Structures are given as structure tokens and as C-alpha cells.
Amino acid sequence: MPKLIRITTVPLSLKLLLAGQMRFMKEAGWDVLMVSADGREVQEVCRREGCSHYVIPFTRKITPFHDLYCLWLLFRLFKREKPDIVHSHTPKAGLLAMIAAKLAGVKTKIHTVAGMPYMVAEKNKKRLLIAMEKLTFKWADEVWPNSHSLKNFMLEEGLLDESKVKVIGHGSSNGVDLERFSRNALAENHLIAATIRITPSENDFLILAVGRLVRDKGVEELVEAFLQSKVSQYGKLVLLGSFEQKLNPINDDIIRKIQDHPRIVQVEWSDHVAHYFALADVLVHASHREGFPNVLLEAGAMQVPVICSDIIGNVDLIANRKTGLVFPVKNAEILKDALEFAFVKRDYMQQLADNLYQEVREKFDRKDMHQLILENYKRLLADDPQNQSA
């Protein structure tokens, strides 16, 4: 039975970004161990995936001495467990896992890239983040960017050799669960609860944004564009996500507007995201950087019209006026125009949403993605001379 260790910095990534993958691999005959920092999601992830979990106390900030301690803990774990494959996600876990796995003699080391934080960093921090990415890629045997545009960016930046890079399928880290994100799968009680939280009036035009409420997600531009638009008289902006002011803070003035404006509703994160999609008239994803955003796949599966920024990852799925509307990143004025267009041209927007729905169903079914990942694991094991001689 081959052994696989999957590593993320925090357990929320195991729960949301990789949902179902570990269970799939276990049912395919693999011994799977999950690794992340501790957190309230650990118990739920273990129950859902049916796999064991080991705690390494990663931090999401740059903490050199603590990171060295985590590196030592990973090295000891790999020497003890002797995995056939170590597969990491998220920058901090990836850097430490690839170095520790190399030092421990792990034969197959994979790192998935789902975005590059240095794209929006400044000066000294940017240089440090670039160096960390290059080191991660150096020690990995294969690097799997989760979109073709991200792959192209990485190669253009000279971060690694092309021979190491592979995009799985059409992109995405995990595809989308078409059974969960379906209008036929909605539970009435959760739909009622979502409606109560939003409290829309009968004719409200609902604009939904899903994700962490941080500057890099374009929250500031979205709030300003909404408040400056005519749509603010006839609709509501629903922000589904939690504030993270310690890592990537939003301007205090924007926070006050979110909290005080009667036409803006902030809802803490919910596991019943599909029910908010079902109520939305349009999904806006104004992010400054991505790899391949799950929220666009989920909106597509729910047949919700999309407006998004023209960044890496977004443009792999959303083609302007074909599967959604695309605006220049950080441009609140054009985003305002897009909101007003979507409000007036609802039938046209729904046609774009239907086009997106067809593409998502054909290319991004989660079951297909899991199978492709398994096939690539088997390919890598077959390429290992030690496995061939065994």
C-alpha cells in the first residue's frame, strides 16, 4: 500500500481546498496522512476524509526560528513514516515540506501552486517571497500550478525549469462538487437561514462576494464601486466571509461602510455557500491575485452570472462577454459600470452564466479531477526506479 502525506499550512485548506481528495485516495488503496497546524477544523476533516491527521505548528507569517523548528518536526515525521509521496499546498507548508522531504530522502515530492503572494508584495518582502518560492520549486520533483495562466507566469518569471511544471487537467486544485453545488441539492432550512441573514426586500438585486475580507480580494474596490453605482439604490451587496485584519487589512473607512451601510450585509463564513449562490443575481470576484479560484467554479455550477477581475486564474475560466464580464483589476470605475450593466441586462448575463455552466460541467467535475490526480501519482511512482525494481 503506497503512503501519501498531504500538507497544508492550516486545516481550513484541507477542509475547503482539498475536500474529498484524501478520502478518494484512501478508497483507491493508499495510506493517507494529513498534516497541518492545529485548528478547529481538524476533527471535522478527519471525520469527513476518514484519514489520520498530524499537527505541525505552522504559522502563516514569516517566523524564522519557529519555521526551523517546524522543519525539524517534518524531517522527523518523514523519516518515521517513510512516505512514497509528499504533496504540499500553500507557501509556508510547501517550502518547509519540500526541504524536509528532500533531506529525509523522500523520492517523490509535489507542490501545488494556487497563487503567488509576491504578486502583490512590496520591495524587500517581495524579494524574500520570490526567494522562498524558488527554493520550494528547487526541492520539488514536480510543481503543479492550478491554472495555465499561472504556469505561464511562473515560467516567464524564471522561477523554475519548464520540465518540472505540470497543470492537471484543465486547471483547478480540486474541481467542483457538482452534486453539492446544484440548485437541486438545496436544503430548505439553509435557504431560509441565508435569506434571513440577508433580509432582502422583494425586488432587491443581490450582488454576492465570497471569500476572506482582505485587501487582496478586492473588497475595497468592490465596496466603493457598489456605493457609487445606481445599483446601490435597488440592491444589496452581500459579503460572505470573515475579516482578517492582522494579515492583509482593509482600510478602516471601508470597514465602517461595510458595518454601517444599510445596503451592505456582511455574513460570517458559512459551510452552506451554495444557498447564498442560489439567492444571488450576480457573483463578483474582484481579487488582485489568484491561482484558479474555486468561487468561480462554484458560481458556474450554480448558474450565477459572474463579474471578475482580469487576473491570472480568473481569465482561465471567464472570457469577457462569453462566460462572464471581466474588468481591469483594481479599477473601481469600470467595476461600477459592470455592476450597472449586469443590473440592466439580466437576460444577457444569464446567457453568459449558462455558457459558463456548460464549461464547468464538461471540464471541472471534481470526480474527474480526483481521478487525474491519482493517475499522476501512479505515473510518478512508476517513474521511480526504486518502485520499478521492487
Secondary structure, 3 states (H helix, E strand, C coil): CCEEEEECCCHHHHHHCCCCHHHHHHHCCCEEEEEECCCCCHHHHHHHHCCEEEECCCCCCCCHHHHHHHHHHHHHHHHHHCCCEEEECCHHHHHHHHHHHHHCCCCEEEEEECCCHHHHCCHHHHHHHHHHHHHHHHHCCEEEECCHHHHHHHHHCCCCCHHHECCCCCCCCCCECCCCCCHHHCCHHHHHHHHHHHCCCCCCEEEEEECCECHHHCHHHHHHHHHHCHHHHCEEEEEECCECCCCCCCCHHHHHHHHHCCCEEEECCCCCHHHHHHHCCEEEECCCCCCCCHHHHHHHHCCCCEEEECCCCHHHHCCECCCEEEECCCCHHHHHHHHHHHHHCHHHHHHHHHHHHHHHHHHCEHHHHHHHHHHHHHHHHHHCHHHHHC
